[in-house]
Amino acid sequence: MGDRITVEEHAEHVAALLAPLRDRGAAETVPLLDARGRTTADAIRSAIDLPPFRNSQMDGFAVRAAEVAAAPVALPIVGEVAAAPGEPPALEPGTATRIMTGAPIPPGADAVVPVEDTTVDGDSVTIRRAREVGEYVREAGSDLAAGAELLGAGVLLESRQLAALAASGLTEVAVLSRVRVAVVSTGSELVAPGQPLGAGEIPDSNGIALQAAVAAAGAVVVSAARVRDDAEELRARFDAAIDAGAELMLTSGGVSMGDHEVVRDLLEPLGAWVGAVAMQPGGPQATATYRGLPVICFPGNPVSSQLSFALFVAPVLREIAGLPVARREERAVAASVTSIVGRRQYLRGRRMPDGAVEVVGGPGSHLVAALATADVLVIVPEAVAALAAGDLVEVLEL
Amino acid sequence: MGDRITVEEHAEHVAALLAPLRDRGAAETVPLLDARGRTTADAIRSAIDLPPFRNSQMDGFAVRAAEVAAAPVALPIVGEVAAAPGEPPALEPGTATRIMTGAPIPPGADAVVPVEDTTVDGDSVTIRRAREVGEYVREAGSDLAAGAELLGAGVLLESRQLAALAASGLTEVAVLSRVRVAVVSTGSELVAPGQPLGAGEIPDSNGIALQAAVAAAGAVVVSAARVRDDAEELRARFDAAIDAGAELMLTSGGVSMGDHEVVRDLLEPLGAWVGAVAMQPGGPQATATYRGLPVICFPGNPVSSQLSFALFVAPVLREIAGLPVARREERAVAASVTSIVGRRQYLRGRRMPDGAVEVVGGPGSHLVAALATADVLVIVPEAVAALAAGDLVEVLEL
C-alpha cells in the first residue's frame, strides 16, 4: 500500500497517465449528422464565400441608390428576381426590379428598398424613402470569405456549427476519435442484473454506471466484462480488452485492504500504485500500466466507483472530447453536516428551490439509490469537521 | 398576414399546438445502456432490498458488540467471510470472524470492527476499540427497501440512475417515446450540401441545423427533405412525413411577404396562422395543422430558422424529454449595441473571460458562420434602442 495522498495528487497522477490519450490527435471523418457532440480535429476553412453571391436581405425592389436619392421617386417595374437558380438580368437604368429575400442582386443594382417603403401602382413602383448604396444588400463573403477559418480545431459540434459547415458546402467533417475504453467490474459476489440472486450475491451496477458515464464523457466503450476475484481471469480480460483496441482500462473493486483484492494482486507485481486518497467515499484507488494500457482502478462500492470516475477520469475524457467541464458553484447547506477531518468528504446533494443544497442519503458508499436522486456533490474540505445550516459550501454538478 | 404578435404570444401558440405531444405519454421499453438521456415513463419501485442483504461496510472483524464493550479484548479468529456467493456460518459466541467489505454479516454478529482498530496475533485478534450494535453494518434495505420508489416518473436517466436500476436487478426500463419529427427545408435556391453550386444556388444548411437541433432536444427525426417552391411538392412531403409516423412537422422558408411563399401557399388555405412576431431575426412565422399534424414554420434565413427553433420549439421538446431548460443569466455587454424599438432583438454573443458578453457578427439573419462562433443569445428588449458598454442584459445559453 502506498501512502495516503490528496485528491489533487491523485487527479494529477491520473491526468498524467492519460496525457498520451489527450495528445494522440487521432481523427476520423464522419457525416455531418453523425458529428453532433464530436470535436473538430483541425481548423476548417470555407471553400466558398458565405453567402456565395450578392443577395437581397429583404423582399422589395432592387434599384440604383442614386436614382432614388430624391425619394419619393416613381420607377417602372422591370422583371422580378426570386431566390432561385439562375443569373438575373441586369437592372436597366431608370427602372426597379422586384426582388425576394435571398435572391441575387441584378447587375447594376446597388441597393434594395424594402416593400414596406414602396407603393406599387400597376407596372410602376413609388420608392418613398431614399437608400444608401449597399442598403439591404448582403455582399458575397460578408459572413465569411472563401478561405477564411470557419471553425477552429477542438470545437464542439452542435447544430449551429453543423449548419455553418453545411452552408459552406461540406457533407462531412474530421473529428477527434473517441477514446476507446474498456470496463471491468470485479467481485465474486457480482451477477448480471436481471439474474436471480443467490445468498451473498448482488447485481453488478458498476458495469452499467461506468459504461454510461464513459459515453456521457464523450468516449466509447469497446469492451465490458465482469470477473470473479481471480487474477488470471482478470488478466485474460485485460488481454481481451487490448485485442479489442482499448486505449484505457477502468476497473471497479479489488483495490482495498482486504485479503482478496484481485486488481491489486494482478497489478501490484507489475508496478502499480495502489493506495489511499484522502477522500470519502472512494479512499482506495490504484493506477497502473498493463502492457502499455493505462489502467485506472476504482473501489468496488458503487458510490465510490461512480464518484471516482466523475472526479478523476471524466474531466480528462471530457477535455479530450471538447465537452464543457462540470460546473462548480457555492451554495448554502440546508441543514448541518458533520465530516471527518483529514478527508475530503463528497456528500450527495440536491439543489432546492430556494437555492440551498440538501444532503441526500448518508455518507455510506453503498447508497446507490440515494445517489440516483442527487444532482450535485457537496464538497466538505479536509479541515472542516462540521457545517451549520446556511454555511456556504462548494458543490459540483453531477 | 396576421398581426404582429409578441414573442410570448407566439411561444404560447406553439406550446398549445404541441400540448398533445406533451400529454401523449407514449412509452417504450429499452435496455439500460440504451436509456441514457431518456426519461422514465413511470415511477419505478425496487423489487429487492438495496442492499439485498446485511453486509460489512469495512474490511475488519465481525463481532458481538457486547463482547467487545470492554475493549481492548482479545478474541480467537474463527473463519473468514468474503464478498462472495454463499451463506456465512454463524458467529460462535466469544469469537471474531474476519470479514471483507460487502461480505454478508454472519448470523449472531451485530457489529464490525475495522481492521485499523485491531491487532492480529496468529489466530487471535485484539479489538482495541468498543463498537455499538450496528456499527459498520449495512442493513438490508438501508439504502432502499423492497417496494419503495427508486425513481419517479419523468426522471432523466444518466449513469447514476441507470446504476440504481441495475442495482435493483433491472435490465431495461420504460422511457417516454421520443417525439417523432419531420423536417422540410423549402426554397428553389437550395441544393444538397456538397453538390456543385450553380448561379443563384446555396447549400441547404437549415435541414442539417434543424435535424441536429431536434436530436439535441431529445426528439428524433423520422423524415427530412428539401423541396422547391412548389406547393404540390410540399404537400407530397407532408403526406410522406405522416406516412413515416411524424408527430410534428418543422419547415423553413416560404412564410414571409414575398410573392413566392410555398409554405404560406399550402397552409394558409387550410387555416394556418401566418404572420409576424415582434423579434429580429425571425419575424415571419407560421403555425398550422395539416391532416392533424402540428406544423411549426420558421423563416428561411438560417439564423432566423435556428433561433426560432431554439426559442419556440426546443423548450417544449426538452420539457417532453425531461431535459433541463437552457440557462438564462444577466451579463454586461462588452461594447455598445443599438437595436430597433418595437422588436425584441436576439443578437449572437460570446461569453468572454471577464464575464462580459461580446456581440459577434451583425444583426443580419444570414450570418450562419458568425452564429457558429456564438455561445449565447443577447436579448435586447423591445423598448431598448441602445445599450452602453457595461450595461446588463439578459443572455440565453445556446
Contacts between the chains, C-beta under 8 A, distances in Angstrom:
chain1	res1	chain2	res2	distance
A	32	B	193	7.3
A	32	B	208	5.4
A	32	B	212	7.8
A	33	B	208	6.6
A	33	B	211	6.0
A	33	B	212	6.6
A	36	B	212	4.8
A	36	B	215	6.2
A	36	B	216	6.6
A	46	B	369	7.1
A	48	B	197	7.1
A	50	B	368	6.6
A	50	B	369	5.2
A	51	B	202	6.6
A	51	B	366	5.7
A	52	B	197	5.8
A	52	B	201	7.7
A	52	B	202	5.8
A	53	B	199	7.3
A	53	B	200	6.9
A	55	B	366	7.9
A	57	B	364	6.7
A	57	B	365	7.9
A	57	B	366	7.3
A	59	B	256	6.1
A	59	B	257	5.0
A	59	B	258	4.3
A	80	B	259	7.5
A	82	B	188	7.1
A	82	B	229	7.4
A	82	B	258	7.6
A	82	B	259	7.9
A	82	B	260	5.1
A	83	B	187	6.0
A	83	B	188	6.9
A	83	B	189	4.3
A	83	B	200	7.5
A	83	B	260	7.8
A	83	B	300	7.7
A	84	B	188	4.1
A	84	B	189	5.5
A	84	B	200	6.0
A	84	B	229	7.1
A	84	B	260	7.9
A	85	B	188	6.7
A	85	B	189	6.5
A	85	B	198	5.2
A	85	B	199	6.6
A	85	B	200	4.8
A	85	B	201	5.1
A	86	B	198	7.7
A	86	B	199	5.8
A	86	B	200	5.1
A	87	B	199	4.5
A	87	B	200	6.9
A	88	B	200	7.6
A	98	B	259	7.6
A	100	B	258	4.2
A	100	B	259	7.2
A	100	B	260	6.3
A	101	B	256	6.1
A	101	B	258	6.4
A	101	B	300	7.4
A	101	B	301	7.1
A	102	B	187	7.4
A	102	B	189	6.3
A	102	B	202	7.7
A	102	B	300	6.7
A	102	B	301	7.4
A	102	B	366	7.8
A	103	B	189	7.9
A	103	B	200	7.5
A	104	B	199	7.1
A	104	B	200	5.0
A	115	B	257	6.2
A	138	B	364	6.6
A	138	B	366	5.4
A	142	B	364	7.8
A	143	B	361	7.2
A	143	B	364	7.7
A	143	B	366	6.2
A	143	B	367	4.8
A	143	B	368	6.3
A	143	B	369	4.7
A	143	B	370	6.2
A	144	B	369	3.9
A	144	B	370	7.8
A	150	B	369	5.8
A	150	B	372	7.1
A	151	B	372	6.3
A	151	B	373	8.0
A	158	B	212	7.0
A	158	B	216	6.6
A	158	B	398	7.5
A	159	B	208	7.7
A	159	B	209	5.0
A	159	B	210	7.6
A	159	B	212	3.7
A	159	B	213	3.9
A	159	B	216	6.1
A	159	B	306	6.8
A	160	B	209	6.7
A	160	B	306	5.9
A	160	B	368	7.9
A	160	B	371	5.0
A	160	B	372	5.1
A	160	B	374	7.3
A	160	B	398	6.7
A	161	B	372	4.6
A	162	B	208	5.1
A	162	B	209	6.5
A	162	B	212	4.9
A	163	B	205	4.4
A	163	B	206	7.2
A	163	B	208	5.8
A	163	B	209	3.5
A	163	B	212	7.7
A	163	B	302	5.9
A	163	B	306	6.3
A	163	B	368	5.6
A	163	B	371	7.3
A	163	B	372	7.0
A	164	B	205	7.1
A	164	B	368	5.2
A	164	B	369	4.9
A	164	B	371	7.0
A	164	B	372	3.7
A	165	B	193	7.8
A	165	B	208	7.7
A	166	B	193	4.3
A	166	B	203	5.7
A	166	B	204	6.9
A	166	B	205	4.1
A	166	B	207	7.5
A	166	B	208	4.1
A	166	B	209	7.3
A	167	B	193	7.8
A	167	B	202	7.3
A	167	B	203	5.7
A	167	B	205	3.9
A	167	B	302	6.5
A	167	B	368	4.6
A	167	B	369	7.1
A	168	B	203	7.3
A	168	B	369	7.6
A	169	B	193	5.6
A	169	B	194	6.1
A	169	B	195	7.9
A	169	B	197	7.0
A	169	B	203	4.9
A	170	B	193	6.2
A	170	B	194	7.0
A	171	B	192	7.9
A	171	B	193	5.1
A	171	B	194	3.9
A	187	B	83	5.9
A	187	B	102	7.4
A	188	B	82	7.1
A	188	B	83	6.9
A	188	B	84	4.1
A	188	B	85	6.6
A	189	B	83	4.3
A	189	B	84	5.5
A	189	B	85	6.5
A	189	B	102	6.3
A	189	B	103	7.8
A	192	B	171	7.9
A	193	B	32	7.3
A	193	B	165	7.8
A	193	B	166	4.3
A	193	B	167	7.8
A	193	B	169	5.6
A	193	B	170	6.2
A	193	B	171	5.1
A	194	B	169	6.1
A	194	B	170	7.0
A	194	B	171	3.9
A	195	B	169	7.9
A	197	B	48	7.1
A	197	B	52	5.8
A	197	B	169	7.0
A	198	B	85	5.2
A	198	B	86	7.7
A	199	B	53	7.3
A	199	B	85	6.6
A	199	B	86	5.8
A	199	B	87	4.5
A	199	B	104	7.1
A	200	B	53	6.9
A	200	B	83	7.5
A	200	B	84	6.1
A	200	B	85	4.8
A	200	B	86	5.1
A	200	B	87	6.9
A	200	B	88	7.6
A	200	B	103	7.5
A	200	B	104	5.0
A	201	B	52	7.7
A	201	B	85	5.2
A	202	B	51	6.6
A	202	B	52	5.7
A	202	B	102	7.7
A	202	B	167	7.3
A	203	B	166	5.7
A	203	B	167	5.7
A	203	B	168	7.3
A	203	B	169	4.9
A	204	B	166	6.9
A	205	B	163	4.4
A	205	B	164	7.2
A	205	B	166	4.1
A	205	B	167	3.9
A	206	B	163	7.2
A	207	B	166	7.5
A	208	B	32	5.4
A	208	B	33	6.6
A	208	B	159	7.7
A	208	B	162	5.1
A	208	B	163	5.8
A	208	B	165	7.7
A	208	B	166	4.1
A	209	B	159	5.0
A	209	B	160	6.7
A	209	B	162	6.5
A	209	B	163	3.5
A	209	B	166	7.3
A	210	B	159	7.6
A	211	B	33	6.0
A	212	B	32	7.8
A	212	B	33	6.6
A	212	B	36	4.8
A	212	B	158	7.0
A	212	B	159	3.8
A	212	B	162	4.9
A	212	B	163	7.7
A	213	B	159	4.0
A	215	B	36	6.3
A	216	B	36	6.6
A	216	B	158	6.6
A	216	B	159	6.1
A	229	B	82	7.3
A	229	B	84	7.1
A	256	B	59	6.1
A	256	B	101	6.1
A	257	B	59	4.9
A	257	B	115	6.1
A	258	B	59	4.3
A	258	B	82	7.5
A	258	B	100	4.2
A	258	B	101	6.3
A	259	B	80	7.4
A	259	B	82	7.8
A	259	B	98	7.6
A	259	B	100	7.2
A	260	B	82	5.1
A	260	B	83	7.8
A	260	B	84	7.9
A	260	B	100	6.3
A	300	B	83	7.7
A	300	B	101	7.3
A	300	B	102	6.7
A	301	B	101	7.1
A	301	B	102	7.3
A	302	B	163	5.9
A	302	B	167	6.4
A	306	B	159	6.7
A	306	B	160	5.9
A	306	B	163	6.3
A	361	B	143	7.3
A	364	B	57	6.6
A	364	B	138	6.6
A	364	B	142	7.7
A	364	B	143	7.7
A	365	B	57	7.9
A	366	B	51	5.7
A	366	B	55	7.9
A	366	B	57	7.2
A	366	B	102	7.8
A	366	B	138	5.4
A	366	B	143	6.2
A	367	B	143	4.8
A	368	B	50	6.5
A	368	B	143	6.3
A	368	B	160	7.9
A	368	B	163	5.6
A	368	B	164	5.2
A	368	B	167	4.6
A	369	B	46	7.1
A	369	B	50	5.2
A	369	B	143	4.7
A	369	B	144	3.9
A	369	B	150	5.7
A	369	B	164	4.9
A	369	B	167	7.1
A	369	B	168	7.6
A	370	B	143	6.2
A	370	B	144	7.8
A	371	B	160	5.0
A	371	B	163	7.3
A	371	B	164	7.0
A	372	B	150	7.1
A	372	B	151	6.3
A	372	B	160	5.1
A	372	B	161	4.6
A	372	B	163	7.0
A	372	B	164	3.7
A	373	B	151	8.0
A	374	B	160	7.3
A	398	B	158	7.5
A	398	B	160	6.7
